[in-house]
């Protein structure tokens, strides 16, 4: 059984699309993690200010 050139081209296009979608998802995940890290840092800084009595 052999695969036609057209089948290979379609498979390549589909895989390229899947890769692009995966990259977009990774970008969104990275952004969410950065946002969470920033919020956690703000909370930690607020906790320090409250515990030392400075504001």
N, C-alpha and C positions, 0 to 999 in steps of 0.2 A: 504494500500500500504506500502510495506516495502522496505528498501534499502538494497541491498546486501553488503556483506563484501567487495567484489571487488570494488563496486561503492564507498564505503566509503574510501577505500585505495587510489583510483584515486583522489577523492575529496581532501583528505589530502595532497597528493603529489602536486596537482595543487595549493592548498592554500599555501603550503610551498614555492613553486616556486614564487608565487605572493608576499609573504612576503619578500623573498630574494631580488626580484627586487625592492620592495618598499624601503628596507633598503639601497640598492645601490643608488637609486635616492636621498634619504635623505642625504646620505654621500656626493654625488655630490653637492647638494644644499648647505649643510653646508660649503663645500669647497669654493663654489662660494661666499657665504656671507663673509667668512673670507677674501678672496681675495679683495672683494669690500671694506671691512672695512680697510684693510691695505692700499689700494690705497687712500681712503678718508683721512686717517691719514697723509699720505705723502703729500697730497694736502694741508691739513690744516697747517701742519708744514711749507710748502713752503710759504703759504700765510702769516704766522706769520713772517717768515724771511724777506719776501719782505716788509711787513708793518713796520718792525723795522729797516730795512736797513742792516740787518746782512745776510751774505751768507757764 
